[in-house]
Amino acid sequence: MAGNLSHPAALYKLRKVTRISALVILFLVVVGFFMPADYRVERSVIINAPRDVVYQDILQGDRLPDWMFVQDGKVASFEGVLGKGDSVALFYDKTTEQGVLSVTESSEDVVRFDVRPKPKVNLVHNQIDLQESKGGTLVKWTIEGSLSAGLLSPYLAMFANDIAGSNFERSLQKLKEQVEFQH
């Protein structure tokens, strides 16, 4: 008889836990509808070189693949310098899918390019500003985009700064080392 009395108590606790879990999930879904799926990430570095020297290295075919970090992949090597309207492929280690980097504007003040990491993935707008600074060049890299991962999009956008930021920091540090070493 004692076993029968404990069984309803366990069921009551299980019902209570599942109801609370359902309410938490429902709350997160409702909150997600009101959160933006857009993100903006910005990082910068000062490179001890003149602005025109930094600009020459950014889109150079034999240098771009060395400094631009692509998670589990790389930028394709090419000859020459990318200019407005030019594109280069992004290759990945574990898939045959390719992405593309397309330059939309290029000057000694600003370089704008769009990246489609893989087919059917939203476009990511990139801007690299080059500003003269004391004894060097301030390189500021900003990305903006929108996620389309369903209900998870707003939550992923919330952490985009941390996720993408470390990749940009790595890329900017490589660019800094490359430019300062060669010049």
C-alpha positions, 0 to 999 in steps of 0.5 A, a space after each residue: 500500500 505504501 508504494 501506491 501512495 508514493 506513485 501519485 506524488 511522483 506523477 504530480 512532480 512530473 506534471 509540475 516539471 513538464 508544465 513549468 518547462 512548457 511555460 518556459 519554452 512558450 515564454 522564450 518563443 514569445 520573447 523571440 518574436 519580439 527580438 530582432 534577427 539582425 546583427 552588427 559586429 565591429 572590430 578594429 586594429 591600428 596597423 603601423 603603416 600608411 593607409 595606402 600601404 594597408 589598402 594595397 594589401 587588403 584585396 591583393 590576391 596573394 595576400 587576402 587568403 593569408 590574412 582573412 580567416 574563414 571558419 573551416 575554410 579559406 579564400 581562394 587564391 587569385 592573381 591581381 587585386 580585387 576591385 569593384 564588381 570582382 568576386 572570389 570563391 570561399 572554399 570549406 574543408 568539410 563540404 563541397 559547397 562554396 561561398 563567395 566574396 564580392 567587392 561592392 566598393 573599393 577606395 583608400 578610405 573604405 572597402 565594402 564587400 558582401 559575403 554569401 558564406 554558402 548557397 542559400 545563406 543570407 548575404 553578410 555586408 562587410 565594411 572596412 574603414 581605413 583612417 589615418 591615425 598617429 603613426 599608422 592606420 586605424 582599420 575598422 571592420 564592421 559586418 551587418 546581416 540578418 539571420 534566418 534560422 527560424 525561432 533561433 535567429 534572435 537568440 543567435 543574433 544576440 551572440 553574433 558579436 562573440 561568435 563572429 568577433 573572435 574570427 574578425 580579431 584573428 583576421 585583423 591581427 593577421 592583417 596587421 602582422 602581414 602588413 607590418 612585416 612586409 613594409 
